[in-house]
Amino acid sequence: MEVLTANQIREWDQYTIAKEPITSLDLMERAATSCFNWICSKWEAPQHFTVFCGKGNNGGDGLAIARMLHKAGYEVGVNILEFGYAGTSDFQANLALLHELNVHPRFISSDALFPHLPENTVIIDALLGTGLNRPVDGLTAELIEWINHSGKEVIAIDIPSGLAADKSSEGNIILRADYTLSFQCYKYSFLFPENEHYTGKVIILDIGLLKPYLNQLSEDRPVFTSRKMVRSLFQPVKEFSHKGNFGHALIIAGSKGKTGAAVLAAKACVHSGAGLVTAHVPGDSLSILQSSVPEAMVIPDKDKDICTTIEYDLDNYKAIAIGPGLGTGNSQAALLRTLLTKSGKPLVIDADALNIIAADKSLLELVPEGSVITPHVKEFERLFGTVSNGFERLEKAKEVSVKHQINIILKGKFSAICCRKGRVFFNPTGNPGMASGGTGDSLTGIVTAFIANGVAPDKAAMAAAYIHGLAGDMAASELSGKYLSASVLISYLGKAFLDIEKDDV
């Protein structure tokens, strides 16, 4: 999957028109056909559709879809927002084709002309598209608000009207769709949680844009992580391999009442290919770890309830993680400062370790270059300040990752992996069922295992997020996507790795 700006998508259209070659009208027909086929897969004739069109190419898509639905036996009402100009040439061509079928659109020039909506109608939004460069107002805004209050199911074509593709639309009037049928790739605005209310379920339809166009774009552009990228990082397992070939990982985690976080991180690390795993946990957690994760070695802290002191050689470990369930007291803060000062290698920092840094920003300057931090949105804002929207949050994450030379997994749907060299990967795997306690701890363990295997921390972050989400998706498909525990997710890691290894795509 790709994520491109509106301008890049227009360039991709023009590249395809020139190189295939194909006319812009034929490309519009191709896009409309893909929408028509999806609609027919969900609704049977004679379902009623009410189509609202602007006079740009998005409106042309709407007219073409209306024509196809009419010819297929669906009931269709067509409405055009009228502002006294002719519209694009492709819009006009599709309007003429509708007239040939004796379908005559209703032109809306005032709110008095808003149409009656049949009880069972589904609305198709083809008003504005990605050409929007300012907030909607006037009659357009009134119509969008009227549709929003209609109580009808809504399909947006390409992008919900009023939603900007490449910048925040916070505070603007935006059409609320149940489905967004978009073409070829994701728009940036589809990646942020504040816009889910408007996009509904996003369906990306392939309309045959020519892939060589992508070779013209910067190799450092933001992209979605692919299976091929992840598979390329797998270390071959030779016949004479032994545990020493796959690295020794140390996980410093847990406190009284939060030993489970240490268990989950250690177990995920074991199941993600680390050759050896050692867990440093509070003294009273020794038996819990040894019974729950028998594959892991355990260093019990001299304090029975928390982790306080590092009394071992950190050079023995190829990868070190700290944070899950750690607690945020003074002793844990001192422990973290010691680790940051003495580690000499990139760390994986999560959960309470991030909260300790948020409370004492001077620690941020001690984080070793190349380290991976794994904040959720609230942890990120405690560390780096509040933002107004997803666009600002992503820009902030890119900025601070380069400034502090760290790699950030900004967790959520489409987790953004912001690398210290400026590259951004969006993660396509995962599901809402993973929004449960402990799944972040398991991600920490997976990242640590990849680093222990010798994978560079930025690539380890990218691959771990993908595998983590894939395991969650496999568990959701076989069990319940709504209720998914971290322990169940970990049990599917083996299947996820096997799936990646067998995939030749």
N, C-alpha and C positions, 0 to 999 in steps of 0.2 A: 504494500500500500504506500501511496505517496501523500504528502501534505504540501500543498502549493498555495501561493497567493492568488488572488483573483486575476492579477495581471499575468502571472505565469500560466494560468489556465487558459486565458484568452490567447496567449502566444502559442500554446499547445494546440488549440483549435486551428489557428492560422497556419501552423506548421503542417498539420494534417491536411488541411484544405489544399495547401500548395504542393505537398509531397506525394499524396496518395495517387492522383489528385482527386478531389471531390468538391462539389460546390458547397457553399455555406448552407444552402437550403437543404441539400441532401444530408448534410451532417445534422441539421436540426431534425430532419425526418428520422434519422437513426436514433437520436436522443429521445424523441417522442415515442418511437416504437419500443424502446427499452422500458419507458415508463408505462406505456399501454400494456405490455406483456406482464409487468409486475402487478398492475392493477387488476388485470383479468385473472391472475393467479389467486387473488384475494376476494374478489367480488364477482358474482355471476350476473349476467343480464337477466332481467331488465333493471338492475340497480340504477337509481337516479344519481347523477352527478351534476353539481353546479360549479361551473368553471369561471374564475375571475382572472381576467387578463389585463396587463398593461399593454403599452404599444411598442415595447422593445422586443428583443429576441426571446426573453423569458415569456412574454405574452405570445410570441409566435409558437413556442413549445406548447403552451396551453391550448392554442387553437388547433394545432396538429393532433394533440391528444384527444381533444373534443371530437374532431373529425373521425378518428379511428374508433372511439367508443360508440359514436353514432352508427357507423357502418357495421359495428359488431352487435348491434341490437340493444345497446344501453340507452337509457333515457338521459339526455344531456341538455342542460341550459347553459348558455354562454353569455357572459357579461364582460363588457370592455369599459375600462375606466377612461373617460373622455376628457381630453384637455385641449382639443382643437388642433391637433397636428396629426399628420398622416401615419406616423410610425415607421419602423424600419422596413426595408424592402422585403425581408423574409417574413415579417409579420404580415405585410400586405398580401404576399403570395399565399400564405396560409388562410388569410381571411377570404380571398377569392375562391379557394378550394372549398371552404365551408359553404359559401353562397351557392356553388354549383350543386351541393347536396340539399339545397333549399333549407339550410340551417341559418337563421338570421339572428346574430347576437343582439343583445340589449346593450345600449350605450348609456353609461352612468355619468351624468354631469352634475348631479346633486344628490343629497341624501334622500330626497323624495323618491328617487328612482332605484333605490336599493331593492332587489327583487324579493318576492315571496319565496321562501325556501320550503320545498316539500318536506314532509315529516321525516322521510327516510333518506334524505339526500346526503351525499358525501361531498364536501367542498374541495375543489382543487385550486390551490393558490399559484397563479402564474403572473403576479402583478409586477414584481420588481427585479428579481434576480440579483446577480453579484455586481451590477453596475452602480449600486447605491453608493453615494459619496457624502451624504448628509442625512440627518434624522428626517423621517417622514413628517409631513404636516398637512394641514388643509383637508381636502376631501379624501385623499389617500389614507391619512391617519384615521379619519372618521370611519371609512370602510373597513380598515383593519380592526378597529375596536368593535365594530358591529359584528364582524365575523367571529371575533374572539368571544363575544357574548351570545353567539347563536346557539351554542350547545351542540353543534354538529361536529362530526369527525372531519378532520382536515388533513389533506395531503399537500405539502409544499413541494414545488418543483425547483430543484437545484438548491435553493436556500429559502427559508421563511422570509417573506417580505418585511423589510425594516431591519433585518439583522445584517450587520456589516460582516464581510468575510474575514477581514484582516485586522480589525481593531475592536475595541470595546464598544458595545451598544448600550452600556448601562444607562438607565433612565429614559431610553427611547421607547417609542411605540413600536411593538414588534408583533407580528402574527404568531399565534401559538398553534403549531402543527402537531398532529399525532404521529405523522410520518414525514420524513424528508427524503425525497428521491433525488440524490445528487449524482453527478457524472464524473466517473473515472478516478477521482481522488477526494481526499478530505480537504475541507476548508479549515483554516486555523480556528475559526469560531466554533467548530464542532467539537473541539478538544477540551473545552472548559465547562465546569459544572454549572455555572450560572446560566448557560444557554440551553441546557437540556430541557428546560421548561418550554422553550420555543421550538426546538428541533424535533422533539419526540424521538422516535426510533429512526436512526439514520441508516439508509440503504444506499450503498455505493454501486452504481450501475456502470458496467463497462460499455462504452460506446465506440470502442475501436480507435481511440486516438493513438497515433504512431509513437511507439516507445523510444525510438532513437532521439526524439526531442529531449528526453531526460538527460542524454549524454552531454547536452549543451550547458546544463546547469552545474553549478559548483558542486564538487564532490563533498564539500563540507556543509552542504545545506541540511537542515533538519529532515530526518527521514524516520519512518517506522522501522523498528527492528524486524528483521526477517529470520525465518528458520535457517536459511543458508548462512547468515552471519553467525548465528549461535553455533551451528554445527561446525563451522570452521575453527572454533576455539576448542573443540574436544581434543584431548590428548590421546593419541593412539595407545591402546593397551597391548603391550607386547607380551609374548608368551612367558618371558622370564621377568616380568614386572613384579615388584613387591611393594609393600605399603610405603616404603621410603621414597618411592618414585612419585608419590602423589601428595606429598607435603604434610606438615604437621600444623594443625590449626589450634589456636588457643581462644577460648571464649570466656570472658570475664562477665559474669551475669548473676542475677538472683539476689534476693534478700528475703527476710522472714515474710511469709505470705505470698511471695512472688517467685518461688523456686520454679514454678511451671514455665516461666519465661526462659530460664536457663535450660530446662529440659528441652523445650521446643527448638531453641537455637542450636543446641548441641545435636539433637536428633536430625534436624534438617541438614546440618553440616555433614554428619555421617552419611546420610542418604544422598548427598550431592557429590560424593567422590573424594573427599579429603582422606588421605592415607591414614592419618592419625588425628584424633580429636582429644584435646584436654579441656576440661571445664574447671575454671576457678570459681568456686561457689562458697557461700557461708558454711561454717563448720558443721552446723546441724543439717545441712542439705546433702552431705556426703552420701548417706544411704539412699536418699531419694534419687540422686543422679545415677548411682551405680545400679539401682534396680530398674530405673526407667530407661536408661541409655547404657546398657552393659558394654557396648562397643567403645564408649568413651572412658578415658582416664580422668581422674578427679583430683584437683588440688583443693583441700578444705582450708578455708581461711582460719586464722587463729581466733577470729571473732565468730561466735556461733550464729549470729543473725544477719550480718552484712559482710561485704568484701571490703577489706581495709588496707592490706599490705601485699606488695609484690616482693616475694623472697626467693625468686628463682631467676634464671638467666633467660631474658627475652630473646636472645639470639637462637634459642632452640626452636623457635616457632617461625614458620614461613608466613603465616597470616595470623592476625590478632584482631578480635572483635571485642567491643565492650558496650554495655548499656542495657540490654534487656532485663527488666525487673531489678535493676541495680539499686534503686533508691537515690535520693538526692541530698543526703545529709553531708555534714562537713567531712566525715571520714571518707565517704565515697568521692567527694570532690578532690580531696587530697590524693586519693588513689589515682584518679583520672589525671591529675596534674603530673604525678610521677610517671605514669604510662606515656603521656604525651612528650615528656622530657626525655625519657630513656629509650623509647621504642626504636628509633632509628629507621623505621620502615612505615609505609602507609598502613593505616588502621581502618577498620570498619566500625563506625560510631553510630549508635542508634539510641532511641528511647531516652532513658533517664540520663545517659551520658550527654545527650543533646540538651536536655533540660538543665543540666549542670553548667554547660557552656553558655546557655542562654542567660543564666543568672550571673555569670562572670565572663563577660565578653573577652577579657584578656586571654582566656584559654584558647580562643579561636586562633590567636596568633601562634600558638604552640602546636596546632594540628599539623602533622607531617604532610608535606606535599604528596599529592597522589592519593590521599585518604578518601574513603567513600563514606558519606553521611547519608542517612536514609530517613529524612523527616517526612511526616505527614504534614498537611497544610498548616495546622496550628503550631506544630513544632517549628516549622520553617519560619512562621511569622514571629514566634518568640525569639528566634535566632537573629533574624534579619529585618524585622519590622513589618508592620501591616501594609497591605496593598488593597486596592479597590476591586480588582477583578483578575481573572485568569491571565490575561495578556500581561498585566503588570507583574504578576507573580512569576511568570516564565522569564520575563526580561530581567527581573531581579535575580532569579536563580542563575541565569547565564552570566550575569555581571559578577556575582559573588563567587561563582565557581572559578572563574578566570582570576579574579583578584586574589583569592586565597589559595589558588592552585589545588582545589579539591574537586572531587566528583560527587554530584548530588543526585540521588534518586528521590525526586519529588513525587511521593506516593499518591495514588488515586487512580481513577479510570484514565487510561492513556498516560500512565506515569511518565514523567519527563526525566530522562537521564541527561543531565547537563554536565558535560565533561570539562576538565580543567583547561583543555586546549580550545574550547569554544564550541565544540560539536554538540548537537542535541539529537537524542534518539527518543522517539515516542514509542511506548510499549503497547502493542495491540492485543495482548492476551489478558485474561482475568475477567471477573464477573462480580456483581454486587454481593453474592454470597460470601465473598472473601472479606467483607467488611465486618470482621469479628475479632475478638481479642486473641492475640497470639500469632496472627498471620504475619505481622511485621517482624516478630521474633524469628519466624521461620525464614523470611527473606534474608535477614542478617546472617543466618547460618549458611544459606546458599551462596551469598556473595563471598563469605569467608572461605568456603570450600573451593570456589573457582580461583581465588587468589592463591590459596595453598597449592593448587595444581599448576601454578606458574603463569596464570592469565593476568595480563596487565589490569590494574584496578578499574580503569574506565571501561574496558571491555567486560570485565567481570561483573560490573554493575549492570551493564546492558543485558548480558546473557542471563544473569540471575533473575532479573525482573521478568524476562520472557519465560524462563522455565517455571518460575513461581506461579505466574498467571496461567501457564499451560496446564500445570498440575491442578490448579483450581478449576479450570474449565473441564478437564477430564473428570474430576470428581463430581462437578455439578451435573455433567451430562449423564452420569451413571447413578447419582444419588439425588441430592436436592440442591439446586442452585441458590435457594433462598436461605437455607440453614447449612452452612459449611464450616466445620471447625478446623482449626489449624492442624490438629492431629490427623484428621482425615486428609487434608491437603498434603501433608508430609508423606502419608502412605501412598500417594499417587506420584511422587517424584520419580520413582523408578520407571513408571509407565511413560512419564513425560520425556525422560532422557532417551528411552528406547524409541519413542515416536520420532524424536529429532534425528536420531542416528539412522533410522530406516528411511527417512524422507529424502528423496533425490530431487525434489523440486528446486 
